Amino acid sequence: MIISIRQFQAQRMQAPRDFSPIENTPICVEIGAGKGKHALLFSGQHPEKKLYAIERTKEKFLAMQKQQTLEPRHHLFPIHADALPWMVHALYPQQVAQFFILYPNPEPHNPAQRWLNMPFFEFLLSRLKPEGTITLASNIPDYIDEAQHQLEQLWHLPYLKQRIASDSARTHFEIKYLERGELCQQLIITKPEHYQTRFDEFMPLQGQNDAK
Ligand SMILES: C[S@@+](CC[C@H](N)C(=O)[O-])C[C@H]1O[C@@H](n2cnc3c(N)ncnc32)[C@H](O)[C@@H]1O
């Protein structure tokens, strides 16, 4: 697999403050989980799956944590961190069965910060299992079009494109956009069996991630 993008500098990422390593068992990961509506829904529907739900905004993270105390979920792990350093330090190669990125910030003035435009996306792919999936949802047709272009031209990954039903209510943003009558769409991206990245052997320096 030839990936023509600047290589993400994973070795430069410091572990987040108060970082705790996790075990190398199969997991799902939600990036930018907000107040955790989808995380709680998903963990309720799939009690056998472990879900790490990462949110960097403190108030939203606290709201997710509070909701979890009201609706206990034994396999949901809310994480207060920036997803990039946390994923670099916590995740093992080919560990993740499903990633969810639901209604990410559109970054109108900073296209380089959109998930599929970032060199970091290659690192994310290295942590995904073969045949694992990434669900990327957005209410912005141009965001979805650009992501499709990147999947075809840069990442060489297969995907399905779906329109989200008007009565879907997985996240707070989804509810808001559908109520406004906006078109919400998602891409279900699959990692093929023999897909390779430049991070397939990468683990952070010893001592920074000791859970083996
Ligand atoms: C537009 S909101 C969507 C929240 C939720 N997924 C929903 O649909 O209601 C995007 C969220 O992603 C979070 N976020 C953005 N970049 C992040 C990062 N690098 N790490 C963790 N969270 C991030 C933001 O704090 C924000 O809560």
The ligand as an SDF file (V2000), in Angstrom:
LIG
                    3D

 27 29  0  0  0  0  0  0  0  0999 V2000
  -19.4800   18.6710   16.7760 C   0  0  0  0  0  0  0  0  0  0  0  0
  -19.1470   17.8150   18.2580 S   0  0  0  0  0  0  0  0  0  0  0  0
  -20.0240   16.2690   18.0890 C   0  0  0  0  0  0  0  0  0  0  0  0
  -20.2080   15.5550   19.3950 C   0  0  0  0  0  0  0  0  0  0  0  0
  -20.9800   14.2210   19.2990 C   0  0  0  0  0  0  0  0  0  0  0  0
  -20.2380   13.2540   18.5140 N   0  0  0  0  0  0  0  0  0  0  0  0
  -22.3530   14.4490   18.7180 C   0  0  0  0  0  0  0  0  0  0  0  0
  -22.5510   14.0950   17.5410 O   0  0  0  0  0  0  0  0  0  0  0  0
  -23.2220   14.9880   19.4340 O   0  0  0  0  0  0  0  0  0  0  0  0
  -17.4640   17.2980   18.0540 C   0  0  0  0  0  0  0  0  0  0  0  0
  -16.8300   16.8360   19.3550 C   0  0  0  0  0  0  0  0  0  0  0  0
  -15.5500   16.3060   19.1060 O   0  0  0  0  0  0  0  0  0  0  0  0
  -14.6970   16.6830   20.1720 C   0  0  0  0  0  0  0  0  0  0  0  0
  -13.3250   16.5940   19.6430 N   0  0  0  0  0  0  0  0  0  0  0  0
  -12.8180   17.2480   18.5830 C   0  0  0  0  0  0  0  0  0  0  0  0
  -11.5290   16.9110   18.3930 N   0  0  0  0  0  0  0  0  0  0  0  0
  -11.2150   16.0180   19.3720 C   0  0  0  0  0  0  0  0  0  0  0  0
  -10.0320   15.3260   19.7170 C   0  0  0  0  0  0  0  0  0  0  0  0
   -8.9000   15.5060   19.0320 N   0  0  0  0  0  0  0  0  0  0  0  0
  -10.0640   14.4910   20.7640 N   0  0  0  0  0  0  0  0  0  0  0  0
  -11.1990   14.3210   21.4920 C   0  0  0  0  0  0  0  0  0  0  0  0
  -12.3570   14.9660   21.2120 N   0  0  0  0  0  0  0  0  0  0  0  0
  -12.3600   15.8010   20.1710 C   0  0  0  0  0  0  0  0  0  0  0  0
  -15.1500   18.0930   20.5100 C   0  0  0  0  0  0  0  0  0  0  0  0
  -14.7690   18.4520   21.8380 O   0  0  0  0  0  0  0  0  0  0  0  0
  -16.6480   17.9690   20.3610 C   0  0  0  0  0  0  0  0  0  0  0  0
  -17.2710   17.5950   21.5740 O   0  0  0  0  0  0  0  0  0  0  0  0
  1  2  1  0
  2  3  1  0
  2 10  1  0
  3  4  1  0
  4  5  1  0
  5  6  1  0
  5  7  1  0
  7  8  2  0
  7  9  1  0
 10 11  1  0
 11 12  1  0
 11 26  1  0
 12 13  1  0
 13 14  1  0
 13 24  1  0
 14 15  1  0
 14 23  1  0
 15 16  2  0
 16 17  1  0
 17 18  1  0
 17 23  2  0
 18 19  1  0
 18 20  2  0
 20 21  1  0
 21 22  2  0
 22 23  1  0
 24 25  1  0
 24 26  1  0
 26 27  1  0
M  CHG  2   2   1   9  -1
M  END
$$$$
